Amino acid sequence: MTEQQRTFAVIVATATIFGLTYGLSGPLIALELEEAGYSEGLIGLNGAMYALGVLAAAPFLPRLFRQLGFGRLAKWALAAAGTLLMCFPFAPVLWLWFPLRAALGSASETLFVVSESWLNQLADEASRGRMLAIYVTALSCGTALGPAILTLVGRDESLAFLIGGACAFLALLLLIFGRPKEAMPSGKAEKNLFRYLRLVPVAVASAALNAAVEAAGLSLLPIYAVRLGWPEQSATILLTILLIGSIVSQLPIGWLGDRMDRHKLLVCLAAFSAVGAIIWPFALAHEWLAYPLLFVWGGAFVGIYTTTIAILGDRYEGGELISIYALLSVAWGVGAFAGPLLSGLMMEMTVHGLALFAAVACAGFALFAWVKPPESRSVSLSCGGSTS
């Protein structure tokens, strides 16, 4: 095994293990707060704290990359996330879970951006698409295992939180002893991240959409299903089914994107996701329909962001790409803040508030992407986008 292959394997395995903690913590915290008597609005607000942490960290990431490198920054992020997860069950009052969730958001987003940028930095042009496809699939696998573990161990005392923290520390040990090849970002990163806002508006909107609906779904989909009469364990499995669909669909979607216009594919996936969300209330009344619909819907929805990343990879590289990732992190933070909060409030007004929120968000993005096609690389250069 070459040094590059070993580094790739270590980064992917680390992100997969940590993805498990991400998939576990969202529904776990939401169900614990619901059991304590918190309203859907307050549960959504807690989910939005995760996004505040993302927003706080994102502007500093390009500078931290240059100062610390990928490896050291990833290790600090994993150590922080593991410690924070183990603090939740020992907090004397549940209101402390709000700042804890914000700090967890900072640590988690740092690791996600580090791992994806690290792989982009190490990969050559011929292997980048394949490596990132494997990475996204592996990360989704870890995220899908989170709700499954919650189903197996339940929420008794602090066991689930301790398992999540232990997984983060396991990923840290893997990163330490795996000795991946260190890399420093190449090229000059743009200090003013928002300069790219007019160059990649569809990508920014895609990141916000992905974060808003994903964060809302992880926190509120089990609660939505319970409200419709599903047992708690079955409601949690629904989330796992959705995530499994997002895993197995990405390689076929990537294959399709290589054979048709990616922008048209982006619009089609968003439109399909909007229609699918409209059907949720009917599908969740029938178990035989709920599972396949959420399976297919999860794949189409996550495919929106996967296709967006492929489009960006065609146009940007080096330090410029890192700055764009940092801007997408800001967009992700805004979406993850608004998603749980708005969907939680909508669920207080109607039992189908989550489905309505997902449908409106996906339809709005489909319309925006349709009327605002992505700019070509030549446009970004003419606007002063080259940093080479």
Secondary structure, DSSP 4 states (H G I P E B T S, - for coil): --HHHHHHHHHHHHHHHHHHHHHHHHHHHHHHHHHTT--HHHHHHHHHHHHHHHHHHGGGHHHHHHHHHHHHHHHHHHHHHHHHHHHGGG-SSGGGHHHHHHHHHHHHHHHHHHHHHHHHHH--TTTHHHHHHHHHHHHHHHHHHHHHHHHHHTTSTTHHHHHHHHHHHHHHHHHHHH-PPP----SPPPS-GGGGGGTSHHHHHHHHHHHHHHHHHHHHHHHHHHHTT--HHHHHHHHHHHHHHHHHTHHHHHHHHTSS-HHHHHHHHHHHHHHHHHHHHHHTT-HHHHHHHHHHHHHHHHHHHHHHHHHHHHH--HHHHHHHHHHHHHHHHHHHHHHHHHHHHHHHH-TTHHHHHHHHHHHHHHHHHHHSPPPPHHHHHHTT----
